[in-house]
């Protein structure tokens, strides 16, 4: 499963980093240039040119990114939540809206510390095999560019805005649940998966232009810019609209949605199972414990923190 998601991530990054001009024949491309038409075409080309190993380009950075981002997120989440609770005169569990806000703040702070890994991984995944370097060499290459050390934080502003993605996912999930399954306390596994998949798809589509702009900032600039990097995600968006039209902002949306649907759908399904499962193993006289466990498993704290931790903090 993890390998499949990694393949999807590499395909969507390559699709999002390329610029397809409206008149391709009038554009001079470097030797060996390939324009990817779809996720399948991207994967087929990678395998034909690099073999199965090509599907794992940037794997070290991707694994390091997942580990460091989740560690940083939960570390800052515990600090931010503790500070919030200590500021309350009457200690009480935060509501869902507050928990999502705390998660957003934690995710934003985590991005500041971990985005260099994302920049390096994006560079590795968008380079051709003959140009691809190791994790450290790619990092040095970024630092030696005109941005210097600040190049390791390219796309930070877009990443900070993208922390709203999990909040959109959670809000869409709750609204879809009330609409499709009104009055249902418990859901079947397939129903939870469906809601998780639909909510993540909606959140991804809503934020896709920013995701594409972030990849454009972190990858090498298009050949037509003669090595001049983009200065902001607004500049990337303008460039894409100028050369590809508004629909260019949604390139790679297929694999992006597929990745999010698989991860978020499984997360929601597991969450619902956790809410229901404790009761079946508790004796009759354990009603108070049953109620307590049910409340804890379904608490906004546990759920919303996992929504952020398992969402696209590394998009």
N, C-alpha and C positions, 0 to 999 in steps of 0.2 A: 504494500500500500504506500509506504513512504517513498519507495523507488518510483512508483507511478506518479505521485504528486511532484517529485523532483523533475521528472521528464516533462510534466505539464508546465511546471514553473519555467524551465529553460525555453520551451517552445513559446510561451506567452511573452517572455522577456525579449526574445528575438523578434517576434511579431511587433511588439510595441516600440522597439528601438529603431526599426527601419522607417524610412520615409518614402512613400510611394507617390511620386509626382504624377500629376494628371496626364502629362505627355512624357511617358517614360522614354520614348525613342529619341527625344530631343535632349536627353540628359546624358552626359558622359559619366560612366561608372568606372570605378577602378577594376583592374583585372581580377577575375575570380568572383565578381559580385553576383550574388544570388538574391532574388526577391522572393520571399516566402509568401505563398498564397493562402495557406491555411495551417492549422495545427498538424494535420496528418502530413502535409507536404513538408513542413519544417522538420518533423521527426524522421521522415523518410530520407531527407537530404542529410541530416546529421549522421544517420546510420551508414548511408552510402559513402560519405566522405571521411568519417572518423571511426566508424564501427560502433559497436554498442557502448564503448567507453566514452564516446562523445556525448552520450545522454547524461553523463555524470560530471560535465564540466562545471567547475565551481562548487563541487560537493563539499569540500572542506570548509569553504566560506559559508555555505548554506547551513551546514550542521553547527558551525560555530555561531552563526547568526541566530539560529533558533534557540540554542542553549543560553547564549548571553542575553538575548532579548527577554526570554522568559524569566531568567534569574533577575535581571535588572527590574523587570516589571513587578514581580512579586516583592522584591526588596523595597522598592519605592512605594508600592501599594500598602505594605505593612506600616511604613513610616507615615504616609499621608493619612491613612485611616486612623492610626493611633493619635495623630495630632488633631484630627477632626473630633474624635471621641473625647479627648482631654479638654477640648474647648467647650463642650456642652455642659451646662449647669446640671441638667438631669440626664444621666447616662442612659441612652436607649439606642437600639439598633437603627442604623440609618435606613431610610426608605430607598426604594429602587432608583428614583431620580438622583438622590445623593450618591448612592453607590456607583452609578454610572458616571457621575461627575468625578468622583474620586478615581475611578478607573481611567477616565480620560486624562486627568492630571498625571497619574502614574505612568500611563503609556507615553505621554508627551516627554516626561523627564527621562524615561528609559530610552527613547529615541535619540536624545542628545548624546548618550554614552555609547550607543550601539550602532548608529547609522554608518560609521566608517566600514563596518563589515558588509553592510548592504551595498555600499558603493563599490567595494572591491568585488563582491560576488556578481553584481550586475555587469561590471567590466569583463570579468572572466567569461560569463555566459554569452556575451555579445561579440566576443572576439573570435576570429577564425583560428583554426587549429595551429597554423604556423606562427601566429602572433600571440598565442595564449601563453601566459607566464604563471608562475606559482603565486600563492596568496601574498607572500611578502614582496615579491618582485612587482606584482600588480599594484600593491600599495605604494611602493617606491615610485612607480611610474606616475601614479596620481599626484604624489607630492611634488614630483619634478615638473609637473605641468605649470601653466601660468598662474593657476590658483594657489599653488603652494600647499601648505598643510590644510588650509581651509577647503581644498578640493575633496578631502575625506568627508566633509559634511555637506556635500552637494545634495540638494533635494530635501534639506531639513525642514524648510517651511512647508513644503507639500506634505511631508510626513506628519508634521504637527497638526495640519488640517485634517489629515486622514484618520486621526484618532476618533473622529466622529463616526467612522464606519461601524464599529461595534454597537454604538448607541442606536444607529439607524436599524441595525440588524435586530436588536432586542425590541425596539419599538414596533417594528414590522411584525416580529414574531407574536407579540402580545395581541396586536390588532387582528392579525390573521387567525389567531386562535379563538378570539372572541367571535369572529365572523363565521368561521368554518365549523367550529366545535363549541357552540355556546353552552354554558352551564356544565361542561365536562371537567371534573376535577382531575381525572387521570386520562392519559392518552395511550393508545396502542403504539408500539415501536415505530411502525410504518407511518403513523400519523405525525409523530414527533419528528421523524426524519423529513417528511414532506414539508412541515412548517419551517423547520430549520433551513432546508434547501431553498424554499421560496423566499424567506426573509433575507437570507444571505445574497441571493440573486438580485433582489431589489436594491439592497445596500450597495452591492458591487456596481450595478448599472448606474446608480446615482453618483458614485464617486469615481467612475472609470476615467473621465478626463484628467483628473488629478493623478491617478495611478500612472497613466500614460505619460503625463508631463514629468512625473518623478523619474521614470525610467529614462526619458529623454535627457534629463539633467545629469543622471549618473553614468550614462553610457558615453562613448566617444561621440562627438558631434558628427552629423551627416557629412559625407564627402563634399557636398556642394558648399559647405560653409568653410572649406579650406582650413579645418582644424580649429576654427573659432568656436569656443564653447558657449552654450546658452548661459545667460546671466540670471534668469529667473524662470519659474514655472509659467508665468504669464507669457514670457517670450516664446517658450516652447509651444504653448497653446496657439499663439498667433501664427507661428511658423507652420504648424500642422494644418491649421485652417486655410492658410494661404496656399499651401502646396497640395493638400489632400482633400480639402473641404471639411465641413463640420463632422462628417462621419468618421474622419480619420482619428478623432478623439476617442473612438470606441474600438480601435483596432486591438485585436487580442482579447476581446471581451469574452469570446467563447471559452478558451482555456482558463481565463481568470475566474469566470463563473463556475466552471466545472471544479476547479480546485476548491473554491469557497464552499460550494454545495456539498462536496464530499466531507470536508472537515467539519463544517457547521452542522450538517445534517446528522452526522454521527455524534457530535457533541450534544445536540438536543435530545437525541434518542437515548443516549446513555444517562443524561440528566433525568429524564422522565422515569427511566428504570430505577435509578437510585432513589427517587422520591417514593416509588411504590414498593420496592423490594423489602425494606426493613420490617414492614408490618406482617409479612407472611411468616416470619421466624420469631415472633414475640408472643408469649403465652397470653391467655385471656386476661389474666390479672395485671398485665403490663400496659394498661390503657394510657396511663400518664406518660410512660416511656415512649409508647408508640406515637402519641401526639407530639412529644418533644422531638423525636427523630424525624417525623414527617416535616415538622416546622424547620428543623435544621437543614435537612437535605434540600428543601425548596426555598430556603432563605435567599433574599436578594443579594446578600453579601457573597455567599458561595457561588451563586449562579452568575451574577454580573462580573465578578472577578475572573471567572473561567471564560466568559464570553470574550473579554479583552485578551486574556492570556492565549486563547486558542484562535483568535482572529488574526487578520493580516497586519500584525505589527511589522512584519517584514513582507511588504507587498511586492 
